[in-house]
Amino acid sequence: METQEHNKISIDTPLIEKDLHVGDIQRDGALILSVVERKEIVEEVKKQLWLAGPLICVSLLQFCLQLISLMFVGHLGELVLAGAAMATSFATVTGFSLLMGMSSALDTLCGQSYGAKQYHMLGIYLQRAVIVLLCVSIPLAFIWANTGFILQALGQDPEIAEQAGIYARSMIPTLFGYGFLQCLVRFLQTQNNVFPMMLTSGVSALFHILLCWLLVYKVGLGSPGAAIANSISYWVNCLLLALYIKFSSDFSNTWKGFSKEAFQNIPTFMRLAIPSAVMVCLEMWSFEMMVLLAGLLPNPQLETSVLSICLSTAGTIWMIPFGLSSAVSTRVSNELGAGRPQIARLAVCVVLVMAITEGLLVGVVLLLIRNVWGRAYSNETEIIKYVATMMPLLATSNFMDGLQCVLSGTVRGCGFQKIGAYINLGSYYLVGIPTAIFLAFVVHFGGKGLWTGIICALCVQVTSFLTIIVRTNWVDEARKAKERVYDSSVPVEILS
């Protein structure tokens, strides 16, 4: 009982109070505590910006690889571009989203191990994740190899499906490189080592431009050349990061070489990886479904074009809160692993303020450019005007999406992926999509109705995540993090 009381005091009592006499606290305690709290907040903001800035750049640069390939393919003809775009969308749904989700289990495992100073476990978790993701990529590769047949069976245009099949088959090596890269990114991110990732991603993007030009035009491979360039660029990025981890002294404690231990406790990894994948996939699939539903509306070309512009805009802007999400995931997991639950809670409060500020600023910008933004995508007056009417909805969804994004990062940092999967299932598939269908096809709001359905899903998602996080006992989560790191059910003493 005494030990428990000691633990409670050491966690819940601010450090500054331990060194003050009672009289001092009564006289100057409030002022001193205010200064200390302000200093902690400023320090937390600096740490998160230091992480989020490079991670935003990394996300944008990796996103650009697919975009650059499509730009080069676009000059080969409308049919080839349509096939490549459809293949890229199919690859995102059936491969990239799944691998990204599974790799995010490392946000919890590596982050908490690093905070607990169990550094050797980071290398073990990295190897374990790579093994699992490479194994998962094998059946996914068979799906990609049959992309053309699958798309035709789903009723897509035969010519476009054939071109998509050609592009997807050429992109199969990308699948393995992407999974490997996501594991390396998490390994570095959870150690707060993010600037090398930004550098290697920039080098890979520049190399990718040259490679696409060479393979598509000079060698004359056409659209398969762009897909092959994707694969090479991802693997180049993997190689650069792997060499950095291998030879840099920064990882002398976290990378001890290959170990048989990586093949052990794979079910433990899967218990986090599967819910993590479900969380990501359920969300990303719902947005892809909006495009399919737009094709069923009256005037499907207009609706699909406008919705695609909105999704492209939202996807680009989303990289900002995604960087904040990765940063808070690292901060929360590190602090829980280190047994500092109060700092973990502070990190969540700080990132929420940052997300709200970012959402408001971006929302204002979107509203200001609403009448001209459509011109960046089309010269058609009808499309430009329609995009302008969609921008207030886009600004609203961006604000809510930013909040859910950083809350999702908190969920990953705590290891709440299973709860997060249920929340995403209910938000998007019990609320969002049914509402979108009702507003679009019954009330006849068209594309606005579809986007309003997404906003409803985001509102439910944010409310649910906030409820979970507000009710979180951070002291208990710190104990669970310790137990997870040490793989023991024996409670471990936590010091603030």
C-alpha positions in Angstrom: 0.0 0.0 0.0 2.8 2.4 0.8 4.5 1.6 -2.5 1.3 2.3 -4.3 0.9 5.6 -2.5 4.4 6.6 -3.3 3.9 5.8 -7.0 0.8 7.9 -7.1 2.5 10.8 -5.5 5.5 10.6 -7.7 3.4 10.6 -10.8 0.7 13.1 -9.9 2.7 15.7 -8.0 4.6 18.2 -10.1 8.3 18.1 -9.6 8.5 21.7 -8.5 6.4 21.0 -5.4 8.9 18.4 -4.1 11.6 21.1 -3.5 9.4 23.8 -1.9 8.5 24.3 1.7 4.8 24.7 2.6 5.2 28.4 3.2 6.9 28.9 -0.1 4.1 27.1 -1.9 1.5 29.3 -0.2 3.4 32.5 -1.1 5.0 31.9 -4.4 3.9 28.4 -5.5 1.2 29.6 -8.0 3.6 31.9 -9.8 6.4 29.3 -9.9 4.1 26.6 -11.1 2.8 28.9 -13.8 6.3 29.6 -15.1 7.2 25.9 -15.0 4.0 24.9 -16.8 4.5 27.6 -19.5 8.1 26.4 -20.0 6.9 22.8 -20.3 4.3 23.8 -22.9 6.8 25.8 -24.9 9.2 22.9 -24.8 6.5 20.4 -25.9 5.5 22.7 -28.8 9.2 22.8 -30.0 9.5 19.0 -29.8 6.4 18.4 -31.8 7.2 21.0 -34.5 10.7 19.6 -34.7 9.2 16.2 -35.4 6.1 17.3 -37.5 7.9 19.6 -39.9 10.2 16.9 -41.4 7.5 14.3 -41.3 5.2 16.5 -43.3 7.9 16.9 -45.9 8.5 13.1 -45.9 4.8 12.4 -46.5 4.6 14.9 -49.3 7.7 13.7 -51.0 6.7 10.1 -50.8 3.2 11.0 -52.1 4.9 12.8 -55.0 6.4 9.6 -56.4 3.0 8.3 -57.5 2.0 11.8 -58.7 5.1 12.3 -60.8 4.6 8.9 -62.4 1.0 9.8 -63.4 2.3 13.2 -64.8 4.7 11.4 -67.1 2.1 8.8 -68.1 -0.4 11.6 -68.8 1.6 12.8 -71.8 1.2 9.3 -73.4 -2.5 9.6 -74.0 -5.9 9.7 -72.2 -6.4 5.9 -72.2 -3.0 5.2 -70.7 -3.5 7.9 -68.1 -6.9 6.5 -67.1 -5.4 3.0 -66.8 -2.5 4.2 -64.6 -4.8 6.3 -62.4 -7.2 3.4 -61.9 -4.2 1.1 -61.1 -2.9 3.5 -58.6 -6.3 3.8 -56.9 -6.6 0.0 -56.9 -3.1 -0.3 -55.5 -3.9 2.1 -52.7 -7.0 0.2 -51.7 -5.6 -3.3 -51.9 -2.0 -2.8 -50.9 -0.6 0.6 -49.7 -3.3 1.3 -47.1 -3.0 -2.2 -45.6 0.8 -2.0 -45.3 0.7 1.5 -43.9 -1.7 0.4 -41.3 0.1 -2.7 -40.3 3.4 -0.8 -40.0 1.9 1.7 -37.7 1.9 -1.0 -34.9 5.5 0.1 -34.6 4.3 3.5 -33.4 3.2 1.8 -30.2 5.9 -0.9 -29.9 9.0 1.0 -30.9 7.9 4.3 -29.4 7.2 2.8 -25.9 10.3 0.7 -26.0 12.4 3.8 -26.8 10.8 5.7 -24.0 11.5 2.8 -21.6 15.1 2.7 -22.7 14.8 -0.8 -23.9 16.7 0.2 -27.0 17.6 -3.2 -28.3 13.9 -4.1 -28.8 13.5 -1.5 -31.5 15.7 -3.5 -33.9 13.8 -6.6 -33.0 10.5 -5.0 -33.7 11.8 -3.6 -36.9 12.9 -7.0 -38.2 9.6 -8.6 -37.0 7.5 -6.0 -38.8 9.6 -6.4 -42.0 9.1 -10.2 -41.9 5.4 -9.9 -41.4 4.8 -7.2 -44.1 6.9 -9.0 -46.7 4.9 -12.2 -46.1 1.6 -10.2 -46.4 2.9 -8.6 -49.6 3.1 -12.0 -51.4 -0.7 -12.6 -51.6 -1.2 -8.9 -52.4 1.2 -9.3 -55.3 -1.0 -12.0 -56.8 -4.0 -9.6 -56.5 -2.0 -6.9 -58.3 -1.0 -9.4 -61.0 -4.7 -10.0 -61.8 -5.7 -6.3 -61.5 -7.0 -6.2 -65.1 -9.3 -9.3 -64.7 -10.6 -8.0 -61.3 -11.5 -4.6 -62.7 -13.2 -6.1 -65.7 -15.2 -8.4 -63.3 -16.2 -5.3 -61.4 -17.7 -3.8 -64.6 -14.9 -1.3 -65.5 -14.2 -0.4 -69.1 -12.2 -3.3 -70.7 -9.6 -1.1 -72.4 -9.0 0.9 -69.2 -8.9 -2.3 -67.1 -6.3 -3.8 -69.5 -4.1 -0.7 -69.2 -4.5 -0.7 -65.4 -3.5 -4.4 -65.3 -0.3 -3.7 -67.3 0.6 -0.8 -65.0 -0.2 -2.7 -61.8 1.9 -5.8 -62.8 4.9 -3.5 -63.4 4.4 -2.0 -60.0 4.5 -5.2 -58.0 8.1 -4.7 -56.7 6.8 -1.3 -55.3 4.6 -3.3 -52.9 7.6 -4.9 -51.2 9.6 -1.7 -51.2 6.7 0.3 -49.8 6.2 -2.1 -46.9 9.9 -2.1 -46.1 10.1 1.7 -46.3 7.1 2.2 -43.9 8.9 0.0 -41.3 12.1 2.0 -41.6 10.2 5.3 -41.3 8.5 4.1 -38.1 11.8 2.9 -36.7 13.5 6.3 -37.2 10.4 8.3 -36.3 10.0 6.8 -32.9 13.6 7.7 -32.1 13.0 11.3 -33.0 15.4 10.9 -35.9 13.5 12.5 -38.8 15.8 14.8 -40.8 17.6 11.9 -42.6 14.3 10.6 -43.8 13.5 14.1 -45.2 16.8 14.1 -47.0 16.5 10.6 -48.5 12.9 11.2 -49.5 14.0 14.4 -51.3 16.9 12.6 -53.1 14.5 9.8 -54.1 11.9 12.2 -55.5 14.6 14.0 -57.6 16.0 10.7 -58.8 12.4 9.6 -59.6 11.9 12.5 -62.0 15.1 11.6 -63.9 14.2 7.9 -63.9 10.7 8.4 -65.2 11.9 10.6 -68.0 14.6 8.0 -68.9 12.4 4.9 -68.8 9.2 6.4 -70.2 10.6 8.5 -73.0 14.2 7.6 -73.7 14.0 3.8 -73.3 10.4 3.8 -74.6 8.8 1.6 -72.0 5.7 3.9 -71.8 3.4 3.5 -68.7 5.2 0.3 -67.5 8.4 2.4 -67.4 6.7 4.8 -64.9 5.6 1.9 -62.7 9.1 0.4 -62.8 10.5 3.8 -61.9 8.2 3.8 -58.8 9.6 0.5 -57.7 13.2 1.6 -58.2 12.7 4.9 -56.4 11.1 3.2 -53.3 13.9 0.7 -53.1 16.5 3.4 -53.5 14.9 5.2 -50.5 14.9 2.0 -48.5 18.6 1.3 -49.4 19.6 4.8 -48.3 17.8 4.6 -45.0 19.1 1.0 -44.4 22.7 2.1 -45.0 22.2 5.1 -42.6 20.9 2.8 -39.9 23.7 0.3 -40.5 26.6 2.7 -40.4 25.4 5.6 -38.2 26.5 5.6 -34.6 23.1 7.0 -33.7 21.7 3.5 -33.8 24.5 1.6 -31.9 21.9 0.8 -29.2 18.8 0.2 -31.3 20.2 -1.8 -34.1 22.3 -4.8 -33.0 22.1 -6.7 -36.3 19.8 -9.6 -37.4 18.4 -11.7 -34.6 16.4 -15.0 -34.4 14.3 -13.2 -31.8 12.5 -11.4 -34.6 10.7 -14.6 -35.5 9.3 -14.9 -31.9 6.1 -13.3 -30.5 4.8 -12.6 -34.0 1.2 -13.0 -32.7 1.9 -10.2 -30.2 2.8 -8.0 -33.1 -0.2 -9.0 -35.1 -2.5 -8.1 -32.2 -1.6 -4.5 -32.8 -0.9 -4.7 -36.6 -4.3 -6.0 -37.6 -6.4 -3.4 -35.8 -3.9 -0.7 -37.0 -4.5 -1.9 -40.6 -8.3 -2.0 -40.1 -8.2 1.6 -38.7 -6.4 2.9 -41.7 -8.1 0.8 -44.4 -11.7 1.5 -43.2 -11.0 5.3 -43.4 -9.2 5.3 -46.8 -11.6 2.9 -48.4 -14.6 5.2 -47.5 -13.0 8.1 -49.4 -12.4 5.9 -52.4 -16.0 4.7 -52.2 -17.1 8.4 -52.6 -15.6 8.5 -56.1 -17.4 5.2 -57.1 -20.7 6.6 -55.8 -20.1 9.9 -57.7 -20.1 7.8 -60.9 -23.7 6.8 -60.2 -25.0 10.3 -59.9 -26.7 12.2 -62.7 -24.0 13.9 -64.9 -21.4 11.5 -63.5 -18.5 13.1 -65.5 -19.0 16.4 -63.7 -19.6 14.9 -60.3 -16.6 12.5 -60.5 -14.3 15.3 -61.8 -15.3 17.7 -59.0 -15.1 15.0 -56.3 -11.7 13.9 -57.6 -10.5 17.5 -57.3 -11.8 17.8 -53.8 -10.2 14.5 -52.8 -6.9 15.5 -54.4 -6.9 18.8 -52.5 -7.9 17.2 -49.2 -5.3 14.5 -49.6 -2.5 17.1 -50.1 -3.7 19.3 -47.2 -4.0 16.1 -45.1 -0.2 15.8 -45.1 0.0 18.6 -42.5 -2.2 17.0 -39.8 -0.7 13.6 -40.7 2.8 15.0 -39.8 1.3 16.3 -36.5 -0.3 12.9 -36.0 3.0 11.1 -36.4 4.7 13.6 -34.0 2.1 13.1 -31.2 2.1 9.4 -31.7 5.9 9.4 -31.1 5.7 11.8 -28.2 2.9 9.9 -26.4 4.4 6.5 -26.9 7.9 7.7 -25.8 6.5 9.4 -22.6 4.3 6.5 -21.7 7.2 4.1 -22.1 9.4 6.4 -20.0 6.7 6.4 -17.2 5.8 10.1 -17.6 2.0 10.0 -18.1 1.5 13.7 -17.3 3.9 14.7 -20.2 2.0 12.4 -22.5 -1.2 14.1 -21.6 0.4 17.5 -22.1 1.5 16.3 -25.6 -2.1 15.5 -26.5 -3.3 18.9 -25.3 -0.6 20.7 -27.3 -1.2 18.9 -30.5 -5.0 19.5 -30.3 -4.4 23.3 -30.1 -1.9 23.1 -33.0 -4.4 21.0 -35.1 -7.3 23.5 -34.4 -5.0 26.4 -35.3 -3.9 24.7 -38.5 -7.4 23.8 -39.4 -8.7 27.3 -39.0 -5.9 28.8 -41.0 -6.2 26.4 -43.9 -10.0 26.7 -43.8 -9.7 30.5 -44.3 -7.3 30.0 -47.2 -9.6 27.5 -48.9 -12.5 30.0 -48.6 -10.4 32.8 -50.0 -9.3 30.8 -53.1 -12.7 29.1 -53.7 -13.5 31.0 -56.9 -10.1 30.3 -58.5 -9.0 26.9 -57.2 -10.9 25.0 -59.8 -8.9 26.8 -62.6 -5.8 24.8 -61.5 -7.6 21.6 -62.6 -9.9 22.6 -65.4 -10.9 25.4 -67.8 -14.5 24.4 -67.8 -16.7 27.1 -66.2 -19.2 24.5 -64.8 -16.4 22.6 -63.0 -14.9 25.9 -61.6 -18.2 27.1 -60.2 -19.0 23.7 -58.7 -15.6 23.5 -57.0 -16.2 26.9 -55.6 -19.5 25.8 -54.0 -17.7 22.7 -52.5 -14.9 24.6 -50.9 -16.8 25.5 -47.6 -17.6 21.8 -47.2 -14.0 21.0 -47.9 -12.8 23.5 -45.4 -15.1 22.0 -42.8 -14.0 18.5 -43.5 -10.4 19.5 -43.4 -10.8 21.0 -39.9 -12.5 17.8 -38.6 -10.1 15.6 -40.4 -7.2 17.4 -38.8 -8.6 16.7 -35.4 -9.3 13.1 -36.0 -5.9 12.7 -37.5 -4.0 13.8 -34.4 -6.4 11.9 -32.2 -5.7 8.8 -34.2 -2.0 9.4 -33.6 -2.7 9.6 -29.9 -4.6 6.3 -30.2 -1.6 4.6 -31.8 0.8 6.0 -29.2 -1.3 4.5 -26.5 -1.9 1.2 -28.2 -5.7 1.7 -28.6 -5.8 0.4 -32.2 -8.5 -2.1 -31.5 -10.9 0.5 -30.1 -9.9 2.8 -33.0 -10.9 0.1 -35.5 -14.4 -0.2 -34.0 -14.8 3.6 -34.0 -13.8 3.9 -37.6 -16.1 1.1 -38.6 -19.1 2.8 -36.9 -18.2 6.3 -38.0 -17.8 5.6 -41.7 -19.9 2.6 -42.4 -22.8 3.0 -40.0 -23.0 6.8 -40.2 -20.9 8.4 -42.9 -21.6 6.3 -46.0 -25.4 5.7 -45.3 -25.8 9.4 -44.7 -23.9 10.2 -47.9 -26.1 7.9 -49.9 -29.3 9.3 -48.4 -28.3 12.9 -49.0 -26.9 12.3 -52.5 -29.5 9.9 -54.0 -32.7 10.5 -51.9 -32.5 14.2 -51.0 -30.6 14.8 -54.4 -27.8 16.9 -53.0 -25.4 15.3 -55.4 -21.7 15.6 -54.7 -22.4 18.0 -51.8 -24.5 15.2 -50.2 -21.6 12.7 -50.5 -19.1 15.1 -48.9 -21.6 16.0 -46.2 -21.8 12.3 -45.3 -18.0 12.3 -44.9 -18.3 15.3 -42.6 -20.9 13.5 -40.5 -18.5 10.5 -40.2 -15.6 12.8 -39.2 -17.8 14.4 -36.5 -18.7 11.0 -35.0 -15.1 9.9 -35.2 -13.7 13.0 -33.5 -16.4 12.9 -30.8 -15.6 9.2 -30.1 -11.9 9.6 -30.0 -12.2 12.6 -27.7 -14.4 10.7 -25.4 -11.9 7.8 -25.2 -8.9 10.1 -24.6 -10.6 12.4 -22.1 -11.6 9.3 -20.1 -8.1 7.8 -20.3 -6.3 7.1 -17.1 -2.8 8.1 -18.1 -1.1 6.6 -15.1 -2.7 3.2 -15.9 -1.6 3.5 -19.6 2.0 4.2 -18.5 1.9 1.0 -16.4 0.5 -0.9 -19.4 3.2 0.5 -21.6 5.9 -0.7 -19.1 4.3 -4.1 -19.0 4.1 -4.3 -22.8 7.7 -3.3 -23.2 9.0 -5.8 -20.6 6.5 -8.4 -21.8 5.4 -9.0 -18.1 2.2 -8.9 -16.2 4.0 -7.7 -13.0 3.4 -4.0 -12.3 6.5 -1.9 -12.7 7.2 1.2 -10.6 6.7 4.4 -12.6 8.5 7.6 -11.7 7.4 11.0 -12.9 
